[in-house]
């Protein structure tokens, strides 16, 4: 089994989303002997923003790309290959201004490639990254779960589902900036959610 963990917090080692994602990865790996874990921190090792040069490189046939264009698609190609190889994804996602971190958005833009990770058919789009389990560790300073202000969950469900990843489970840690007691209770609740995660679907 291959487990791919994506960290996207700007807080480095102090990140609660990363810590919770680490716990999820540890549990999945422990439940699957011989599991291989790959960790990509998209803040420390960012994928370039999707810009005009990147689009031109992507849409140019590989054999016709210039040296610069070939180099430009390398990070996105590597990100796609890592996702294709993964059986389980663990995403560490803090909420920044009601959205995902910019570096995580860059990763999503990199792996969403027509004809590779999704395709258009006569009946609509079809995701090609099927058969994967996704765990998402969500951290927020306030409390937004099940409210209209929680834009992250619908966005991630839609985006991941579009790519074929429909088996997505969220773990929440909210109110982390609402005082020490609230934060401690939230992290304890998140740890309890992780301890109760159903891992059977993740077993190869």
Secondary structure, 3 states (H helix, E strand, C coil): CEEEEEECCCCHHHCHHHHHHHHHHHHHHHHCCCCEEEEEECCCCCCCCCCHHHHHHHHCCHHHCCHHHHHHHHHHHHHHHHHHHCCEEEEEEECECCECCHHHHHHHHHHCCECCCEEEECCEEEECCCCCEEEEEEECCCCCCCCCCCHHHHHHHHHHHHCCCCEEEEEEECCCCCCHHHHHHHHHHHHHHHHCCCCHHHCC
